[in-house]
Amino acid sequence: MHIDMDAFFASIEQASDPRLRGKPVIVGGRADKQRTVVCAASYEAKRLGIDSAMSCAEAFRICPQAEFVAADTAKYIFTSRAIFDMLKPYSPHVEQASVDEFCLDMTDTEKFLGPAEEVARGIKSRIRSEFGITASVGISENRLFAKIASKLKKPDGLFVLDKEDIASTLKDMPVEKITGIGSSLKRTLNGFGIFIYSDMARFGREFYFNEFGKLGLWLYGVSRGEDGGFVPSWHGEEAPPKSVGHSYTLPYNAHNPELIRAWLRLLCEMVASRLRALELEGRCLHVFLRRPDLVFVSKQKRFQVPTADGAEIFMRAMAVINDRLPRGLEKFRMRALGVSASMLTPAGGSCLFESERKRMDLIRSIDGINGKYGEWTVYPAGVNGIRPT
Ligand SMILES: [Mg+2]
């Protein structure tokens, strides 16, 4: 059973402020409309064509009378935890898939709780009465298809997708709607004439394995309504990325070195976790800073050993700044900053020293926890209350 909250952030704002109910609500990174993107839009706003990742300025052009609300991450995380706690008694395996999605293993729960569909109705009405928001629920043979089913009747939906109905129900669904099929894989599949779910079934196991290796076996399973679980990584015909970077534009001019360091630390962690997801390490580190007068400063440095450790990347970023900027961060006013790693090589994994091995174990455990309970469940204290929205 996959439970997906409807327009989660915007719905929470509407639930906590009756003035916002029934109105187009746009949750932005900050109350400042000009410089952030839409984090979430209420269904009233979605109906006007506003959606996440659009710039707030554009959303404002579409609907000037929309209510703009600054994202309150702490409130969303608090609600998410409370929903997670509410769900725990329904299954021995309740997993938080993201801040607004939960997955429950309902194998063998029928004799204690009754049919899954009735359980889902009960959960939906509790979410509505206890939190004042709605959720869409999908029930299927496995986690992947339960997730797909949860999107079929949004908002406030409930969809039971029996295994024997998967092929007919999803036949016209574009393949990129399947979690795990990203834009590069979509393009390659399209190249073979595979555009919609029913196209996938026209090819056999051998085809998928020959063209995609391990990932092909996963695709073959998906074409038959199975969930291979872990999606193997695949870079397709494309070479692995040449660099991995993250940047952030501050909503104001910052001159406080502590604050700038906290943002840098956060960006370094984001770069590191993306490197680890790609199974890569980087040797060269670039730091980009943009001053309020829009002058762009870019400095870089090569290091002996490649790394995908956020703390190490942060130390390197500070080394780049201290060596290459005449006065370090003191008196430096800035508007935007970015960190990027290049000279990438496949992750080594051979640790020479006991301390390095322990450090790698720690990082892997943190990745494991964040993978299971959602990004930023565990993060370095140096980030100091700043979190990505
Ligand atoms: Mg959702």
Residues whose N, C-alpha, C, O or C-beta is under 5 A from the ligand:
A	BS01	MG	D4 M5 D6 A7 D100
